[in-house]
Amino acid sequence: MNSEYHVHIACIGDIKEPTMAIVRSGTGIDEVVLLNNKNGEYVQRQREIEETLKESFIPRIISEEIDIFDFQMITRKLVDIVKRCRTEHPGCTIHFNITAGTNIVGSAMCIVAMRFQNTDIYYQKWKKHDPKLENDKVIHVELADDESLGMLLRQEKTAKILRLFAETDVIEHRDLLNRSGMKSSTLSYHTKKLTESGLINRGGSNRRTPTWNITEKGAAVLERIFLIDEH
């Protein structure tokens, strides 16, 4: 595992500064992947950004061509980039800079970040948009925790129980038992793991027939599980 290897993915925009949030991200930078189109103005801006990044002693800078208005194409490209990085550097951390580019590019980045473990999202918040800020600031977006996600990807039956909360926040114990198709002792084992991870809570006044409630953290992890299932 090479969790110390950090890859930043960013799009070339109308000005240099959003992309350059990479160097202000507060994380390691071993590789930068720049997304761009064929427009001459943007190609020139990419060259300028690459020169500035080289001055910051970033070891590897790669460019990838995209159609900034084709969501499906961008998503496939990003998935390919993550797979390539994880093949070359297993366990590496992937950082998505969503500051620059079209809303379509930013949306695709967020979707792909949610599909994989050990990823994060950040963006540049401008002082001009928030008078309370003394300077422009890089904001990191917290994703559902990787530890719980990893546990569920390893424990298929535990994940199966959480998936039953896809269309409801609360399930009665008898209903959960019937829908899971598990023995009572087996269900208790998996609900205990989910409870200890903070993904569901036990409710109800009857000790023998409680209700189970998915937590906010559980809902966030479940969303990532479904995105991974699609992938």
Phi, psi and omega per residue, in radians:
M1 nan 2.441 -3.114
N2 -2.220 1.092 -3.086
S3 -1.207 -0.196 3.131
E4 -1.472 -0.111 3.117
Y5 -1.556 2.191 -3.038
H6 -2.055 2.210 3.119
V7 -2.005 2.269 3.089
H8 -1.941 2.301 3.104
I9 -1.990 2.208 -3.116
A10 -2.508 2.779 3.126
C11 -1.886 2.555 3.043
I12 -1.352 2.276 -3.115
G13 -2.052 -2.812 -3.088
D14 -1.219 -0.491 3.101
I15 -2.318 2.871 -3.044
K16 -1.289 -0.627 -2.904
E17 -0.984 -0.741 -3.130
P18 -1.037 -0.753 3.120
T19 -1.152 -0.617 -3.115
M20 -1.270 -0.036 3.010
A21 -1.034 -0.301 3.092
I22 -0.909 -0.834 -3.047
V23 -1.330 -0.146 3.103
R24 -1.912 0.225 -3.035
S25 -1.298 -0.322 -3.137
G26 1.363 0.234 3.116
T27 -2.119 2.998 3.064
G28 -1.157 2.708 3.112
I29 -2.414 1.785 3.085
D30 -1.827 -0.415 -3.112
E31 -2.662 2.465 3.075
V32 -2.172 2.289 3.058
V33 -1.957 2.067 -3.115
L34 -1.790 2.187 3.096
L35 -1.660 2.360 -3.083
N36 -2.729 2.907 3.048
N37 -1.911 -2.995 -3.052
K38 -1.544 -0.083 -3.110
N39 -0.975 2.242 -3.053
G40 -0.986 -0.694 3.141
E41 -1.079 -0.727 -3.109
Y42 -1.311 -0.562 3.072
V43 -1.107 -0.730 3.102
Q44 -1.131 -0.706 3.128
R45 -1.144 -0.628 3.090
Q46 -1.074 -0.753 3.123
R47 -1.038 -0.717 -3.141
E48 -1.139 -0.736 3.133
I49 -1.143 -0.742 3.129
E50 -1.045 -0.722 3.127
E51 -1.116 -0.721 3.128
T52 -1.158 -0.696 3.121
L53 -1.140 -0.670 3.111
K54 -1.105 -0.615 3.097
E55 -1.148 -0.376 3.085
S56 -1.572 0.164 3.060
F57 1.084 0.646 3.048
I58 -1.372 2.153 -2.975
P59 -1.116 -0.647 -3.008
R60 -2.416 2.203 3.112
I61 -2.235 2.143 -3.082
I62 -2.142 2.530 3.070
S63 -2.010 2.513 3.107
E64 -2.296 2.284 -3.139
E65 -1.466 2.354 3.103
I66 -2.396 2.827 2.911
D67 -1.678 1.918 -2.987
I68 -1.166 -0.067 3.120
F69 -2.016 0.149 -3.117
D70 -1.922 1.674 -3.045
F71 -1.039 -0.839 -3.091
Q72 -1.093 -0.737 -3.127
M73 -1.124 -0.753 3.140
I74 -1.103 -0.767 -3.135
T75 -1.047 -0.813 3.126
R76 -1.082 -0.715 3.132
K77 -1.087 -0.760 -3.131
L78 -1.136 -0.727 3.103
V79 -1.058 -0.753 3.113
D80 -1.085 -0.684 3.126
I81 -1.109 -0.809 3.138
V82 -1.079 -0.777 -3.135
K83 -1.088 -0.730 3.122
R84 -1.096 -0.785 3.135
C85 -1.105 -0.718 -3.107
R86 -1.273 -0.443 3.049
T87 -1.257 -0.778 -3.126
E88 -1.301 -0.597 -3.084
H89 -2.405 1.367 -3.092
P90 -0.911 2.306 3.099
G91 1.423 0.071 -3.105
C92 -1.113 2.726 3.119
T93 -1.610 2.309 3.142
I94 -1.911 2.139 3.134
H95 -1.907 2.222 3.133
F96 -1.837 2.011 3.072
N97 -1.588 1.855 -3.028
I98 -1.686 0.234 -3.040
T99 -1.178 -0.811 -3.022
A100 -1.801 2.864 3.129
G101 1.703 3.106 3.139
T102 -1.283 2.868 3.047
N103 -1.045 -0.519 3.127
I104 -1.130 -0.756 3.108
V105 -1.107 -0.806 -3.139
G106 -1.066 -0.706 3.131
S107 -1.129 -0.744 3.131
A108 -1.106 -0.702 3.111
M109 -1.053 -0.776 -3.113
C110 -1.118 -0.749 3.133
I111 -1.064 -0.814 -3.105
V112 -1.194 -0.669 3.097
A113 -1.030 -0.657 -3.135
M114 -1.239 -0.400 -3.078
R115 -1.352 -0.371 -3.011
F116 -2.098 2.662 3.024
Q117 -1.400 2.833 3.070
N118 1.014 0.831 3.079
T119 -2.258 2.794 2.965
D120 -2.610 2.966 -3.096
I121 -2.219 2.449 3.036
Y122 -2.561 2.843 3.120
Y123 -2.655 2.829 3.122
Q124 -1.574 2.152 3.056
K125 -1.758 2.186 -3.009
W126 -1.534 2.400 3.092
K127 -1.004 -0.655 -3.096
K128 -1.115 -0.347 3.117
H129 -1.655 -0.181 -3.132
D130 -2.509 1.682 -3.088
P131 -1.013 -0.333 -3.132
K132 -1.263 -0.359 -3.120
L133 -1.383 2.390 3.058
E134 -1.370 -0.569 3.132
N135 -2.500 2.902 3.000
D136 -1.007 2.555 -3.007
K137 -2.383 2.445 3.053
V138 -1.532 2.180 -3.119
I139 -1.870 2.210 3.093
H140 -1.711 2.319 -3.131
V141 -1.653 2.161 -3.116
E142 -1.434 2.184 3.082
L143 -1.673 2.877 3.075
A144 -0.955 2.449 -2.929
D145 -1.102 2.394 -3.100
D146 -1.177 -0.495 -3.087
E147 -1.112 -0.837 3.111
S148 -1.158 -0.708 3.126
L149 -1.058 -0.787 3.120
G150 -1.072 -0.717 3.118
M151 -1.061 -0.760 -3.105
L152 -1.214 -0.593 3.107
L153 -1.201 -0.457 3.097
R154 -1.514 -0.525 -3.057
Q155 -1.899 1.534 -3.029
E156 -1.056 -0.706 -3.090
K157 -1.236 -0.621 3.084
T158 -1.151 -0.724 3.099
A159 -1.107 -0.611 3.138
K160 -1.042 -0.709 3.123
I161 -1.117 -0.787 -3.132
L162 -1.113 -0.623 -3.139
R163 -1.098 -0.413 3.128
L164 -1.167 -0.242 3.123
F165 -1.619 0.243 -3.075
A166 -1.078 -0.618 -3.062
E167 -2.005 0.147 3.128
T168 -2.691 2.635 3.140
D169 -1.605 -0.343 -3.051
V170 -2.334 2.334 3.084
I171 -2.332 2.281 3.071
E172 -1.228 2.640 -3.031
H173 -1.025 -0.780 -3.125
R174 -1.079 -0.713 3.137
D175 -1.144 -0.724 3.118
L176 -1.110 -0.667 3.121
L177 -1.128 -0.777 -3.125
N178 -1.183 -0.761 -3.070
R179 -1.261 -0.483 -3.141
S180 -1.382 -0.493 -3.087
G181 1.250 0.343 -3.100
M182 -1.787 2.792 2.962
K183 -1.216 2.733 -3.093
S184 -1.015 -0.730 -3.116
S185 -1.179 -0.638 3.123
T186 -1.185 -0.757 3.109
L187 -1.068 -0.722 3.139
S188 -1.052 -0.670 3.122
Y189 -1.074 -0.782 -3.062
H190 -1.342 -0.630 3.085
T191 -1.171 -0.547 3.082
K192 -1.128 -0.750 3.130
K193 -1.111 -0.719 3.128
L194 -1.182 -0.650 3.119
T195 -1.193 -0.786 3.133
E196 -1.092 -0.496 3.111
S197 -1.495 -0.053 3.114
G198 1.333 0.395 -3.088
L199 -1.645 -0.492 3.025
I200 -2.387 2.792 3.065
N201 -2.159 2.603 3.056
R202 -1.554 2.319 3.122
G203 -2.331 -3.057 3.135
G204 1.547 2.690 -3.085
S205 -1.576 -0.306 -3.106
N206 -1.567 2.063 -3.065
R207 -1.125 -0.612 -3.076
R208 -1.422 -0.520 -3.132
T209 -2.215 1.235 -3.122
P210 -1.319 3.072 2.932
T211 -1.919 2.748 3.124
W212 -2.112 2.307 -3.057
N213 -2.111 2.273 3.071
I214 -1.335 2.424 -3.137
T215 -1.549 2.985 3.083
E216 -1.070 -0.713 3.097
K217 -1.117 -0.723 3.133
G218 -1.093 -0.684 3.131
A219 -1.140 -0.676 3.131
A220 -1.171 -0.726 3.107
V221 -1.167 -0.704 3.132
L222 -1.064 -0.681 3.110
E223 -1.058 -0.726 3.123
R224 -1.197 -0.628 3.114
I225 -1.044 -0.773 -3.124
F226 -1.169 -0.628 3.091
L227 -1.155 -0.672 3.092
I228 -1.175 -0.654 3.087
D229 -1.045 -0.717 3.129
E230 -1.135 -0.648 -3.130
H231 -1.222 nan nan
